[in-house]
Amino acid sequence: MARSRDLTVDIAKGITIVLIVLSHAIVGVWHAETVDDEARGALMPALYLVHIVVFAFLSGLFVARGVEKSGAARYLASRAALFVWLYLLWTLLQRGARVIGGPFSANQASPLELLTVWRPEGQLWFLPWLLAATVLVVLARPWASALRGWGLLVATSVMALLVWGWEPNVVVVQGLAITPFFVAGALVRGDRLSELVRRLGVAALTAAVVVAGGLYALVVTVAHFAMPTAASPDRSPVPLAWGVLGSVSGLVLVLAVSALLARSVGTGAVAALGRRSMEIYLGHILVGSLTRAALVEVGVSDGLVHLVVGTVTGVLVPVLVWWVATRVGAGWLFAPPKGVERRLAGRPV
């Protein structure tokens, strides 16, 4: 009997994208002054410590397979087309919305800011960083030998410690701290992760959840830590060490929980969200702004309601937009035009 597909990665992406949307909902609500600093301060650092780290690791898992399947040049061309297209298009959409104002007027932009594409708009910094990390890993081929693998992991880890907790609003530079997690994903590889998950029993995965969860809880409740991709006022060695421990333990926690959920029934919805995580990531900021404005318009000022409704709409509405777009010829909202993709794949347009 053929083995069923391992859903660990999809579920991990689903969990992570919900955490990302929640964190940005908190930021939006806080800026709108509908929730107090204390509520934001208790949850925000904990989320920023782990969610984008998990995304970076998961993004690296299938790089080696892509290179082996398509060749380095074609794989890089397809990745570059995807990330550059999405970055420029969604920068225009998201920053253009701030230029127009209306529900987006809380942080209104001037038309000239549309030209400053080297300054990432909100969450979109992840795309140019991801392209740069992909180029680095494909050229270095760390999976080719242990020396290359460990050398790249150590080098990027040293770089990460130097920039951990520093948040420059410049493409590629913003996000450097999570590069070793991407490299680690490329070294682990998706097929090996699936095989490891299959071999580990429920008891071992549960133990991993307990240990990693305990360490993560210790960091976020007791320690004074620096976050990898958010500005941290104290970047001295001790906060850096706590931050790294929190990010690593949080990554292991999410992966172990996802592996356990993959063995359960009723997790298909979470896995489905994971398969649409990029679409959610691209669209949730615009949807969150509209949701927040609509709630304020009807007189809802309770911060918890804003967070719950903002997170739910931020997750589900982009999926609905993607579903409609793929059926009305607007799939270019979430992928390069078909002609570009066919040329890169070596097929006739």
Summary of the structure (lengths in Angstrom):
residues: 349
radius of gyration: 20.1
end to end distance: 39.4
largest distance: 60.4
contacts: 1120
relative contact order: 0.17
helix: 76%
strand: 0%
